[in-house]
Amino acid sequence: MSLRDEIVARYGSVYKFWKSHADELPSKGVVYQVAGGNYAGDQAGHERKMRAIMDGRKAPTENVDKIYEAIRNVACTRCPDRQSPGPRCAGCLELFRMQAQAVSDTLKR
């Protein structure tokens, strides 16, 4: 059964699926393309996310956000450049985001 067929069986239409989860999903056009199997971007990644949502699981990107926060909290509390109790700088945030994505990708395998 294709992703589109699963969506239609559960929600009645791709639009109803998108509308009921619009805050978790990409744009309506991307959802239609992924459901139809002809998305030019990360088809497999979007399919995983849509199937997770249909199964009532949290979308995989939320795991990346949790990993990112954990990395950031540990690294920033141990950073010698951090001025206590001042706010965190933004110097390493991109590195933390890439590390979180790498950990998430590894866990999916």
Backbone as CSV, one residue per row, in Angstrom:
resi,resn,N_x,N_y,N_z,CA_x,CA_y,CA_z,C_x,C_y,C_z
1,MET,0.855,-1.182,0.000,0.000,0.000,0.000,0.898,1.242,0.000
2,SER,0.629,2.158,-0.896,1.434,3.370,-0.986,1.107,4.329,0.166
3,LEU,1.983,5.286,0.369,1.767,6.280,1.415,0.465,7.031,1.167
4,ARG,0.217,7.397,-0.077,-1.016,8.116,-0.407,-2.248,7.278,-0.054
5,ASP,-2.195,5.999,-0.385,-3.320,5.109,-0.077,-3.545,5.000,1.434
6,GLU,-2.449,4.920,2.184,-2.573,4.856,3.648,-3.202,6.132,4.207
7,ILE,-2.765,7.269,3.673,-3.310,8.547,4.133,-4.802,8.633,3.825
8,VAL,-5.179,8.292,2.604,-6.589,8.355,2.198,-7.434,7.377,3.028
9,ALA,-6.888,6.215,3.320,-7.630,5.232,4.118,-7.887,5.744,5.537
10,ARG,-6.934,6.453,6.095,-7.081,6.928,7.479,-7.770,8.276,7.598
11,TYR,-7.501,9.175,6.648,-7.973,10.555,6.783,-9.025,10.953,5.752
12,GLY,-9.203,10.167,4.722,-10.177,10.500,3.692,-9.582,11.225,2.511
13,SER,-8.547,12.026,2.755,-7.844,12.724,1.678,-6.493,13.205,2.184
14,VAL,-5.609,13.490,1.241,-4.296,14.025,1.601,-4.473,15.400,2.242
15,TYR,-5.405,16.175,1.726,-5.654,17.511,2.277,-6.074,17.432,3.748
16,LYS,-6.963,16.522,4.081,-7.408,16.395,5.479,-6.253,15.990,6.386
17,PHE,-5.377,15.117,5.886,-4.190,14.737,6.643,-3.319,15.954,6.886
18,TRP,-3.029,16.694,5.818,-2.192,17.889,5.947,-2.829,18.893,6.893
19,LYS,-4.108,19.133,6.727,-4.809,20.134,7.546,-4.789,19.750,9.030
20,SER,-4.944,18.491,9.344,-4.988,18.078,10.745,-3.609,18.070,11.398
21,HIS,-2.549,18.135,10.592,-1.184,18.143,11.136,-0.346,19.260,10.515
22,ALA,-0.977,20.339,10.106,-0.276,21.405,9.388,0.874,22.001,10.181
23,ASP,0.774,22.004,11.504,1.845,22.577,12.317,3.079,21.673,12.382
24,GLU,2.945,20.401,12.027,4.056,19.449,12.074,4.615,19.117,10.694
25,LEU,3.862,19.429,9.660,4.226,19.032,8.307,4.756,20.203,7.500
26,PRO,5.493,19.901,6.415,5.901,20.975,5.503,4.687,21.511,4.742
27,SER,4.918,22.314,3.740,3.820,22.927,2.995,2.911,21.876,2.363
28,LYS,1.705,22.294,2.051,0.707,21.396,1.452,1.228,20.790,0.152
29,GLY,1.889,21.592,-0.655,2.416,21.105,-1.923,3.438,20.000,-1.744
30,VAL,4.311,20.158,-0.752,5.316,19.129,-0.476,4.637,17.847,-0.008
31,VAL,3.624,17.970,0.831,2.912,16.796,1.323,2.276,16.044,0.158
32,TYR,1.654,16.758,-0.759,1.052,16.109,-1.931,2.112,15.396,-2.779
33,GLN,3.259,16.057,-2.990,4.313,15.453,-3.799,4.892,14.207,-3.129
34,VAL,5.129,14.291,-1.820,5.662,13.136,-1.090,4.659,11.991,-1.112
35,ALA,3.391,12.299,-0.875,2.347,11.264,-0.880,2.259,10.597,-2.248
36,GLY,2.480,11.369,-3.301,2.435,10.824,-4.653,3.709,10.119,-5.074
37,GLY,4.760,10.222,-4.241,6.015,9.556,-4.545,6.899,10.265,-5.534
38,ASN,6.641,11.552,-5.774,7.445,12.258,-6.780,8.049,13.559,-6.256
39,TYR,8.459,13.579,-4.999,9.105,14.764,-4.432,10.578,14.751,-4.816
40,ALA,11.081,15.864,-5.307,12.461,15.932,-5.784,13.481,16.053,-4.657
41,GLY,13.039,16.426,-3.471,13.958,16.588,-2.338,14.130,15.295,-1.559
42,ASP,14.129,15.414,-0.240,14.348,14.270,0.647,13.058,13.471,0.808
43,GLN,12.735,12.694,-0.214,11.498,11.894,-0.235,11.440,10.956,0.965
44,ALA,12.512,10.225,1.200,12.521,9.227,2.280,12.376,9.889,3.645
45,GLY,13.040,10.999,3.851,12.944,11.701,5.131,11.544,12.208,5.402
46,HIS,10.920,12.784,4.389,9.550,13.274,4.554,8.567,12.118,4.748
47,GLU,8.795,11.021,4.054,7.922,9.856,4.245,8.011,9.340,5.679
48,ARG,9.240,9.253,6.211,9.406,8.812,7.601,8.650,9.727,8.557
49,LYS,8.776,11.017,8.329,8.107,11.983,9.195,6.585,11.831,9.102
50,MET,6.059,11.691,7.894,4.615,11.570,7.711,4.096,10.267,8.313
51,ARG,4.829,9.174,8.142,4.413,7.899,8.727,4.454,7.955,10.256
52,ALA,5.459,8.630,10.803,5.549,8.783,12.256,4.340,9.547,12.783
53,ILE,3.954,10.581,12.093,2.792,11.373,12.499,1.524,10.525,12.402
54,MET,1.389,9.752,11.326,0.208,8.902,11.171,0.137,7.840,12.260
55,ASP,1.293,7.369,12.713,1.336,6.345,13.764,1.229,6.934,15.166
56,GLY,1.084,8.250,15.239,0.945,8.892,16.543,2.254,9.123,17.264
57,ARG,3.355,8.907,16.559,4.660,9.171,17.153,5.051,10.607,16.863
58,LYS,5.975,11.113,17.630,6.459,12.459,17.371,7.302,12.441,16.116
59,ALA,7.280,13.556,15.425,8.069,13.663,14.214,9.551,13.581,14.558
60,PRO,10.353,12.964,13.684,11.772,12.806,13.968,12.526,14.094,14.261
61,THR,12.097,15.222,13.705,12.800,16.472,13.962,12.742,16.870,15.425
62,GLU,11.721,16.420,16.155,11.654,16.732,17.566,12.774,16.032,18.315
63,ASN,13.184,14.861,17.858,14.308,14.174,18.474,15.585,14.969,18.275
64,VAL,15.766,15.547,17.099,16.947,16.360,16.824,16.961,17.556,17.770
65,ASP,15.822,18.175,17.984,15.758,19.321,18.889,16.125,18.937,20.311
66,LYS,15.687,17.775,20.763,16.029,17.316,22.119,17.523,17.028,22.231
67,ILE,18.086,16.388,21.208,19.514,16.100,21.201,20.303,17.399,21.194
68,TYR,19.855,18.361,20.380,20.507,19.666,20.298,20.533,20.352,21.665
69,GLU,19.410,20.354,22.343,19.344,20.997,23.658,20.268,20.308,24.659
70,ALA,20.335,18.980,24.608,21.212,18.251,25.522,22.680,18.593,25.261
71,ILE,23.073,18.598,23.988,24.449,18.954,23.633,24.756,20.376,24.075
72,ARG,23.839,21.283,23.775,24.051,22.690,24.111,24.159,22.888,25.623
73,ASN,23.285,22.265,26.383,23.320,22.440,27.832,24.639,21.970,28.426
74,VAL,25.089,20.802,28.022,26.340,20.271,28.564,27.530,21.126,28.125
75,ALA,27.599,21.419,26.834,28.739,22.167,26.312,28.806,23.581,26.880
76,CYS,27.676,24.253,26.957,27.679,25.641,27.434,28.003,25.734,28.929
77,THR,27.589,24.749,29.708,27.911,24.812,31.137,29.388,24.547,31.390
78,ARG,30.048,23.862,30.456,31.470,23.550,30.617,32.382,24.488,29.837
79,CYS,31.818,25.416,29.127,32.598,26.310,28.262,33.433,27.284,29.104
80,PRO,34.743,27.354,28.847,35.582,28.289,29.602,35.343,29.753,29.214
81,ASP,34.765,29.987,28.050,34.513,31.361,27.599,33.213,31.935,28.138
82,ARG,32.400,31.092,28.727,31.094,31.537,29.226,31.278,32.351,30.488
83,GLN,30.641,33.515,30.521,30.715,34.380,31.686,29.521,34.101,32.574
84,SER,29.760,33.531,33.726,28.660,33.234,34.658,28.226,34.490,35.367
85,PRO,26.978,34.707,35.629,25.814,33.965,35.163,25.224,34.556,33.907
86,GLY,26.041,35.142,33.048,25.564,35.796,31.834,24.903,34.850,30.864
87,PRO,24.266,35.391,29.833,23.563,34.569,28.842,24.546,33.792,27.974
88,ARG,24.051,32.791,27.328,24.871,31.981,26.438,25.187,32.758,25.170
89,CYS,26.377,32.533,24.642,26.705,33.147,23.353,26.135,32.273,22.238
90,ALA,26.270,32.728,21.012,25.745,31.951,19.880,26.881,31.359,19.048
91,GLY,28.088,31.395,19.578,29.261,30.979,18.818,29.259,29.548,18.326
92,CYS,28.724,28.626,19.080,28.812,27.196,18.742,27.471,26.591,18.320
93,LEU,26.450,27.387,18.204,25.113,26.846,17.967,25.002,26.042,16.680
94,GLU,25.653,26.506,15.610,25.594,25.767,14.344,26.293,24.413,14.483
95,LEU,27.422,24.394,15.194,28.114,23.133,15.447,27.223,22.180,16.230
96,PHE,26.536,22.672,17.254,25.653,21.838,18.058,24.520,21.270,17.212
97,ARG,23.983,22.080,16.306,22.892,21.639,15.432,23.385,20.509,14.520
98,MET,24.579,20.666,13.951,25.125,19.626,13.074,25.402,18.351,13.866
99,GLN,25.904,18.477,15.084,26.152,17.301,15.913,24.844,16.579,16.240
100,ALA,23.825,17.337,16.577,22.524,16.744,16.901,21.955,16.000,15.699
101,GLN,22.076,16.585,14.509,21.578,15.918,13.300,22.358,14.639,13.038
102,ALA,23.668,14.672,13.251,24.496,13.482,13.030,24.112,12.362,14.002
103,VAL,23.888,12.707,15.254,23.473,11.701,16.239,22.118,11.120,15.847
104,SER,21.182,11.978,15.474,19.849,11.519,15.085,19.919,10.591,13.878
105,ASP,20.708,10.961,12.879,20.865,10.123,11.683,21.456,8.765,12.031
106,THR,22.412,8.750,12.944,23.046,7.496,13.359,22.040,6.598,14.074
107,LEU,21.198,7.186,14.912,20.218,6.405,15.657,19.131,5.825,14.759
108,LYS,18.872,6.424,13.612,17.837,5.949,12.694,18.272,4.703,11.936
109,ARG,19.580,4.458,11.857,20.097,3.322,11.080,19.841,2.013,11.737
